[in-house]
């Protein structure tokens, strides 16, 4: 008796649940999407909000004595005894023939890793000055988790700081293409006729162009003496100029289906203008599809920024982004000696993978025909 | 059918004219022009710049004309097969890009063929053996392949090959063949260098296609008619190739349209990292140095190549899918 009512209640809850609730439930069953989502949240949390707190140095601090130092291993055992996490000091030796510096661990000096230490100053969220860092070691010890670059700057801190630009550029770019895509796709599908024809031709034209040469041409047009923020903004605009067409197609297809529905007629009779009919009545009807599409569009933009910066027409130093960091790896001979400079690449790949997982999970969740 | 092809080709012509204008605008966008760059360079080198000489150069390159006039002049010459002159190389653009373009086209088309040859069988296997080990492996490859940008894959491959085999890969020819005329030895040398660029350019496309193929075939395999065929005793292989596969192949065929532009983009970038003698590095150089006729012609040619992909995919769809073919014949 009790069991049947439980069951009935459950069924009832299922039928009464809003489409968003159903989506959320299905999404939480998608394991890879959950993993991907958690990793992304962590990246955004650490990279964008608390970059200063979680990095160990300022991105521009140079350790002249330690250029191209290899990553230091965090160890737990010293003299065979378990200790709190620590690193050994680094000993520098210069090869007399090639003048290449090599670094070996000095097994006698132990620098324990301390938490909540005071280090280089930074601005929290660009506002509050602080010098509190999550972890670090005491002077004169060094802590280079990902090694250092040619100028002796800590790669770990730079990778964390690069996350801010690399992760947000996709969001900003997608936001811009979202507006263009919804507007043009919406007009195209809703109005039909000549407008539709023109916009469709434009979309066909844009999507038949190879993206990279166009990006390169546009990015080369951005004057290099501009402010880094202005360049950043221009690059996002460039990424979205080519990126809106896919979304516009989805929006148009959906609108063609929906515009003959009764509620649209009702809205028209009530005197709604065309833009407000699209914006208030039609778009919310397939918002979930739009979100899926957007999630899958972000990684493309992240890869775009990385590629452009890598070949030197995107963002430029002193801006720190993953693409900018990877510029140092252009010469394969130097990379084979200093493979840790490739570490930002791992972050790019993991980020893009996670976005794809989340996008796939959302797509399954948003698909009403899939099993519940 | 013939009228459809003619119609499509005419339509492409219109797009190409439009494209020539867009590429020209793109090239004109950067502030200043090639001469400004040249003057700056000469000044930096401490050379006195002769005003008279500059005016001569301006005249010769047509840089003093207004925008529209310059475009019309360039476009008019383009129709006669003359793409103008590269400022930096002092050579006609057509001469400069001839072989490079050929290599770009070769690599792109080879990649395209290879992508299909690998992706379609794996996609089919993945769908017919859903949740098997191979299916999981293919899915994992698909995700990682899509997430790894071309140039990173190039870097990683080069690093691995260099580290474990001690080879320095890159380029398309060994130094001794770089400038030699074509012969059998040079061809063999080219074939030896080809695999890495092909892997690098093709991975993303292959990964994407496997997923498309798998999803499309899975959708078909779930349908009733497959069950009916099986119940009536149709042999499994015959059933697969005769019905579901023919429907599931459609999205693959129409993918040429977006795959070719993607491959060309990928090739451009890969060429920069691997140092391939294709048009990619030339394009970057031309764009940075505002060598406008060279850059404009390259953007134009690459985009035209991508548009060919659209045309081919549309024509192939007509050939492969009888529904589209008959619908067209009925209306014509």
Interface residues (C-beta under 8 A of the other chain):
Chain A: X204 X205 X207 X208 X209 X210 X211 X212 X213 X214 X216 X217 X218 X220 X221 X223 X299 X303 X306 X307 X310 X311 X313 X326 X329 X330 X332 X333 X335 X336 X339 X342 X345 X348 X349 X350 X352 X353 X356 X357
Chain B: X15 X18 X19 X23 X26 X27 X29 X30 X31 X143 X144 X146 X147 X148 X149 X150 X151 X152 X155 X156 X158 X159 X162 X163 X168 X170 X257 X258 X261 X262 X264 X265 X266 X268 X269 X272 X273 X283 X284 X287 X288 X295 X298 X299 X302 X303 X305 X306 X307 X309 X310
